[in-house]
């Protein structure tokens, strides 16, 4: 009886097995593609970070951004522009993390916290935050409080 039932439905059983196998392979492929995309975004983040660092090397006059004694009123247009670029990079990382393109990690938050602890970046942030998304502003201000 079993063998007869098996013989009658063998094609259906094989078809079902291959259907499940196809779904499993599609899910695995999607997962691998998602990981590749995340790695690509992480590499892009590293490249952008390196470009920002290279600007500091090429333009040593921007080092005053990290001077605790410099008054925000004395900011130059070049310093202000550079700080705005960094804020846009921070926003990009925030959005990519929010969209699940890579996991947030404590190092980035510590970096943002430290950057905004300097008078010039803090002053520029106060000026530009009104142009940012409310969620992003809340995120940054939450980091500044801790």
GROMACS elastic network, one bead per residue, 0.5 to 0.9 nm:
[ bonds ]
;  ai    aj funct       b0    kb
    1     4     6  0.51001   500
    1     5     6  0.61093   500
    1     6     6  0.84891   500
    2     5     6  0.51131   500
    2     6     6  0.60224   500
    2     7     6  0.85224   500
    3     7     6  0.60079   500
    3     8     6  0.85482   500
    4     7     6  0.50540   500
    4     8     6  0.61930   500
    4     9     6  0.87002   500
    5     8     6  0.51456   500
    5     9     6  0.62423   500
    5    10     6  0.82094   500
    6     9     6  0.52775   500
    6    10     6  0.54044   500
    6    13     6  0.84297   500
    7    10     6  0.52106   500
    7    11     6  0.82600   500
    8    11     6  0.78151   500
    8    12     6  0.86795   500
    9    12     6  0.52149   500
    9    13     6  0.61954   500
    9    14     6  0.86810   500
   10    13     6  0.51147   500
   10    14     6  0.61557   500
   10    15     6  0.84699   500
   11    14     6  0.51675   500
   11    15     6  0.59860   500
   11    16     6  0.85405   500
   12    15     6  0.50275   500
   12    16     6  0.60878   500
   12    17     6  0.86089   500
   13    16     6  0.51416   500
   13    17     6  0.62009   500
   13    18     6  0.86675   500
   14    17     6  0.51050   500
   14    18     6  0.61900   500
   14    19     6  0.84917   500
   15    18     6  0.52358   500
   15    19     6  0.60707   500
   15    20     6  0.87240   500
   16    20     6  0.62451   500
   16    21     6  0.85021   500
   17    20     6  0.52657   500
   17    21     6  0.61184   500
   17    22     6  0.85828   500
   18    22     6  0.59737   500
   18    23     6  0.85787   500
   19    22     6  0.50434   500
   19    23     6  0.63381   500
   19    24     6  0.86661   500
   20    23     6  0.50778   500
   20    24     6  0.61379   500
   20    25     6  0.85946   500
   21    24     6  0.50444   500
   21    25     6  0.61293   500
   21    26     6  0.85662   500
   22    25     6  0.51363   500
   22    26     6  0.61327   500
   22    27     6  0.86153   500
   23    26     6  0.50878   500
   23    27     6  0.61760   500
   23    28     6  0.85796   500
   24    27     6  0.51477   500
   24    28     6  0.61302   500
   24    29     6  0.85398   500
   25    28     6  0.50199   500
   25    29     6  0.59882   500
   25    30     6  0.85041   500
   26    29     6  0.50536   500
   26    30     6  0.61188   500
   26    31     6  0.85820   500
   27    30     6  0.50860   500
   27    31     6  0.61647   500
   27    32     6  0.86492   500
   28    31     6  0.50552   500
   28    32     6  0.61825   500
   28    33     6  0.85424   500
   29    32     6  0.51104   500
   29    33     6  0.60512   500
   29    34     6  0.85039   500
   30    33     6  0.50230   500
   30    34     6  0.60483   500
   30    35     6  0.86323   500
   31    34     6  0.50679   500
   31    35     6  0.62951   500
   31    36     6  0.86857   500
   32    35     6  0.51272   500
   32    36     6  0.62234   500
   32    37     6  0.86450   500
   33    36     6  0.50353   500
   33    37     6  0.61745   500
   33    38     6  0.86282   500
   34    37     6  0.50652   500
   34    38     6  0.62124   500
   34    39     6  0.86894   500
   34   101     6  0.82099   500
   35    38     6  0.50122   500
   35    39     6  0.62021   500
   35    40     6  0.85510   500
   35   101     6  0.86877   500
   35   102     6  0.89212   500
   36    39     6  0.51310   500
   36    40     6  0.61476   500
   36    41     6  0.86867   500
   37    41     6  0.62423   500
   37    42     6  0.86135   500
   37   101     6  0.73146   500
   38    41     6  0.51219   500
   38    42     6  0.61798   500
   38    43     6  0.86280   500
   38   100     6  0.83300   500
   38   101     6  0.50826   500
   38   102     6  0.55250   500
   38   103     6  0.89599   500
   39    43     6  0.61382   500
   39    44     6  0.85547   500
   39   101     6  0.85543   500
   39   102     6  0.79042   500
   40    43     6  0.51209   500
   40    44     6  0.61801   500
   40    45     6  0.86102   500
   41    45     6  0.61016   500
   41    46     6  0.86013   500
   41    96     6  0.81926   500
   41   101     6  0.68994   500
   41   102     6  0.75303   500
   42    46     6  0.62533   500
   42    47     6  0.86430   500
   42   101     6  0.83627   500
   42   102     6  0.71052   500
   43    46     6  0.50255   500
   43    47     6  0.61755   500
   43    48     6  0.86487   500
   44    48     6  0.61612   500
   44    49     6  0.84937   500
   45    48     6  0.51600   500
   45    49     6  0.60739   500
   45    50     6  0.85791   500
   45    89     6  0.84402   500
   45    92     6  0.88715   500
   45    93     6  0.75649   500
   46    49     6  0.50048   500
   46    50     6  0.61363   500
   46    51     6  0.86588   500
   47    50     6  0.50760   500
   47    51     6  0.62868   500
   47    52     6  0.87769   500
   48    51     6  0.50402   500
   48    52     6  0.63588   500
   48    53     6  0.87093   500
   48    89     6  0.78507   500
   49    52     6  0.51609   500
   49    53     6  0.63107   500
   49    54     6  0.86728   500
   49    86     6  0.88822   500
   49    89     6  0.81776   500
   50    54     6  0.60587   500
   50    55     6  0.86905   500
   51    55     6  0.63876   500
   51    56     6  0.89554   500
   52    55     6  0.52841   500
   52    56     6  0.68555   500
   52    82     6  0.83813   500
   52    85     6  0.83748   500
   52    86     6  0.75289   500
   53    56     6  0.52580   500
   53    57     6  0.65793   500
   53    58     6  0.88530   500
   54    58     6  0.60615   500
   54    59     6  0.83761   500
   55    58     6  0.50204   500
   55    59     6  0.58031   500
   55    60     6  0.82622   500
   55    62     6  0.83157   500
   55    82     6  0.86490   500
   56    59     6  0.51508   500
   56    60     6  0.56742   500
   56    61     6  0.79470   500
   56    62     6  0.60660   500
   56    63     6  0.65315   500
   57    60     6  0.58528   500
   57    62     6  0.88679   500
   57    63     6  0.87834   500
   58    61     6  0.89637   500
   59    62     6  0.59030   500
   59    63     6  0.79204   500
   60    63     6  0.54674   500
   60    64     6  0.82794   500
   61    64     6  0.64116   500
   61    65     6  0.86533   500
   61    79     6  0.85307   500
   62    65     6  0.57850   500
   62    66     6  0.82722   500
   62    78     6  0.75257   500
   62    79     6  0.59015   500
   62    82     6  0.80560   500
   63    66     6  0.58393   500
   63    67     6  0.73906   500
   63    79     6  0.88859   500
   64    68     6  0.85520   500
   64    70     6  0.71519   500
   64    79     6  0.82451   500
   64   120     6  0.86725   500
   65    68     6  0.82621   500
   65    70     6  0.77885   500
   65    75     6  0.83948   500
   65    79     6  0.66355   500
   65    80     6  0.88992   500
   65    83     6  0.80881   500
   65   118     6  0.73549   500
   65   119     6  0.79396   500
   65   120     6  0.58448   500
   65   121     6  0.70789   500
   66    69     6  0.88907   500
   66    70     6  0.84413   500
   66   115     6  0.78527   500
   66   118     6  0.60139   500
   66   119     6  0.80736   500
   66   120     6  0.77068   500
   66   121     6  0.84087   500
   67    70     6  0.56149   500
   67    71     6  0.89903   500
   67   118     6  0.68956   500
   67   119     6  0.77232   500
   67   120     6  0.82323   500
   68    71     6  0.82740   500
   68   117     6  0.84794   500
   68   118     6  0.56045   500
   68   119     6  0.61330   500
   68   120     6  0.83846   500
   69   118     6  0.87457   500
   69   119     6  0.76739   500
   70    73     6  0.85512   500
   70    74     6  0.71602   500
   70    75     6  0.81874   500
   70   118     6  0.88353   500
   70   119     6  0.68812   500
   70   120     6  0.72526   500
   71    74     6  0.55347   500
   71    75     6  0.73203   500
   71   119     6  0.66367   500
   71   120     6  0.70055   500
   72    75     6  0.55004   500
   72   119     6  0.60141   500
   72   121     6  0.83360   500
   72   122     6  0.83430   500
   72   123     6  0.58145   500
   72   124     6  0.80120   500
   73    76     6  0.88855   500
   73   120     6  0.85327   500
   73   123     6  0.85989   500
   74   120     6  0.87637   500
   75    78     6  0.82836   500
   75    79     6  0.62691   500
   75    80     6  0.65401   500
   75   120     6  0.68761   500
   76    79     6  0.52065   500
   76    80     6  0.62148   500
   76    81     6  0.86217   500
   77    80     6  0.50212   500
   77    81     6  0.60305   500
   77    82     6  0.85146   500
   78    81     6  0.51551   500
   78    82     6  0.61209   500
   78    83     6  0.86131   500
   79    82     6  0.51389   500
   79    83     6  0.61537   500
   79    84     6  0.85984   500
   79   120     6  0.82261   500
   80    83     6  0.51969   500
   80    84     6  0.62102   500
   80    85     6  0.86966   500
   80   120     6  0.79853   500
   80   121     6  0.81054   500
   80   124     6  0.67230   500
   81    84     6  0.50946   500
   81    85     6  0.62792   500
   81    86     6  0.87876   500
   82    85     6  0.50630   500
   82    86     6  0.64065   500
   82    87     6  0.87516   500
   83    86     6  0.50553   500
   83    87     6  0.62354   500
   83    88     6  0.86704   500
   83   120     6  0.81165   500
   83   121     6  0.60491   500
   83   124     6  0.70603   500
   83   125     6  0.84503   500
   84    88     6  0.62048   500
   84    89     6  0.86141   500
   84   121     6  0.84518   500
   84   124     6  0.73109   500
   84   125     6  0.80634   500
   84   128     6  0.80296   500
   85    88     6  0.50792   500
   85    89     6  0.62656   500
   85    90     6  0.86807   500
   86    90     6  0.61820   500
   86    91     6  0.85695   500
   87    91     6  0.61610   500
   87    92     6  0.86167   500
   87   121     6  0.87498   500
   87   125     6  0.77444   500
   88    92     6  0.61599   500
   88    93     6  0.86653   500
   89    92     6  0.50071   500
   89    93     6  0.62867   500
   89    94     6  0.85697   500
   90    93     6  0.51575   500
   90    94     6  0.61358   500
   90    95     6  0.87161   500
   90   108     6  0.88059   500
   90   112     6  0.75356   500
   91    95     6  0.61757   500
   91    96     6  0.85362   500
   91   132     6  0.87738   500
   91   136     6  0.72084   500
   92    95     6  0.52298   500
   92    96     6  0.60846   500
   92    97     6  0.84868   500
   93    96     6  0.51070   500
   93    97     6  0.60109   500
   93    98     6  0.84318   500
   93   102     6  0.89022   500
   93   104     6  0.86425   500
   93   108     6  0.88917   500
   94    97     6  0.52093   500
   94    98     6  0.60766   500
   94    99     6  0.86409   500
   94   104     6  0.82568   500
   94   136     6  0.74732   500
   94   139     6  0.87907   500
   95    99     6  0.60843   500
   95   100     6  0.85755   500
   95   101     6  0.87156   500
   95   136     6  0.85623   500
   96    99     6  0.51116   500
   96   100     6  0.62817   500
   96   101     6  0.51944   500
   96   102     6  0.67515   500
   96   103     6  0.88222   500
   97   100     6  0.50428   500
   97   101     6  0.56061   500
   97   102     6  0.53373   500
   97   103     6  0.58124   500
   97   104     6  0.58414   500
   98   101     6  0.76076   500
   98   102     6  0.84631   500
   98   103     6  0.85714   500
   98   104     6  0.84944   500
   99   102     6  0.81233   500
  100   103     6  0.66239   500
  100   104     6  0.88967   500
  104   107     6  0.86326   500
  104   108     6  0.74839   500
  104   109     6  0.82253   500
  105   108     6  0.59753   500
  105   109     6  0.70340   500
  106   109     6  0.51711   500
  106   110     6  0.61180   500
  106   111     6  0.85468   500
  107   110     6  0.50996   500
  107   111     6  0.60910   500
  107   112     6  0.86581   500
  108   112     6  0.61716   500
  108   113     6  0.85155   500
  109   112     6  0.50958   500
  109   113     6  0.60435   500
  109   114     6  0.85155   500
  109   143     6  0.70700   500
  110   113     6  0.50227   500
  110   114     6  0.60622   500
  110   115     6  0.85009   500
  110   143     6  0.83353   500
  111   114     6  0.51577   500
  111   115     6  0.60424   500
  111   116     6  0.86171   500
  112   115     6  0.50612   500
  112   116     6  0.61368   500
  112   117     6  0.85285   500
  112   140     6  0.81101   500
  112   143     6  0.78212   500
  112   144     6  0.85882   500
  113   116     6  0.53998   500
  113   117     6  0.62698   500
  113   140     6  0.81424   500
  113   143     6  0.59835   500
  113   144     6  0.58038   500
  113   145     6  0.89844   500
  113   146     6  0.83937   500
  114   117     6  0.51113   500
  114   118     6  0.72529   500
  114   144     6  0.88044   500
  115   118     6  0.59947   500
  115   121     6  0.67254   500
  115   122     6  0.81004   500
  116   119     6  0.74819   500
  116   120     6  0.81297   500
  116   121     6  0.52873   500
  116   123     6  0.86469   500
  116   125     6  0.77312   500
  116   144     6  0.74350   500
  117   120     6  0.87252   500
  117   121     6  0.74153   500
  117   122     6  0.63231   500
  117   144     6  0.77728   500
  118   121     6  0.57892   500
  118   122     6  0.60681   500
  118   123     6  0.85869   500
  119   122     6  0.51308   500
  119   123     6  0.59902   500
  119   124     6  0.86608   500
  120   123     6  0.50663   500
  120   124     6  0.62141   500
  120   125     6  0.85149   500
  121   124     6  0.51104   500
  121   125     6  0.59805   500
  121   126     6  0.85900   500
  122   125     6  0.50621   500
  122   126     6  0.62793   500
  122   127     6  0.87564   500
  123   126     6  0.52034   500
  123   127     6  0.64589   500
  123   128     6  0.89178   500
  124   127     6  0.50075   500
  124   128     6  0.61884   500
  124   129     6  0.83663   500
  125   128     6  0.52157   500
  125   129     6  0.55843   500
  125   130     6  0.89301   500
  126   129     6  0.56596   500
  126   130     6  0.77935   500
  127   130     6  0.70147   500
  127   131     6  0.86227   500
  128   131     6  0.55770   500
  128   132     6  0.70621   500
  129   132     6  0.51367   500
  129   133     6  0.81138   500
  129   134     6  0.86717   500
  129   136     6  0.87583   500
  129   137     6  0.63006   500
  130   133     6  0.80890   500
  130   134     6  0.84162   500
  130   137     6  0.82209   500
  131   134     6  0.89626   500
  132   135     6  0.84111   500
  132   136     6  0.67008   500
  132   137     6  0.64833   500
  133   136     6  0.52410   500
  133   137     6  0.62690   500
  133   138     6  0.86599   500
  134   137     6  0.50810   500
  134   138     6  0.61161   500
  134   139     6  0.85400   500
  135   138     6  0.50743   500
  135   139     6  0.61099   500
  135   140     6  0.86860   500
  136   140     6  0.61839   500
  136   141     6  0.85060   500
  137   140     6  0.51944   500
  137   141     6  0.60149   500
  137   142     6  0.83550   500
  138   141     6  0.51410   500
  138   142     6  0.59109   500
  138   143     6  0.85820   500
  139   142     6  0.50742   500
  139   143     6  0.63576   500
  139   144     6  0.87885   500
  140   143     6  0.50690   500
  140   144     6  0.62796   500
  140   145     6  0.87828   500
  141   145     6  0.62678   500
  141   146     6  0.89090   500
  142   145     6  0.52444   500
  142   146     6  0.66924   500
  143   146     6  0.54685   500
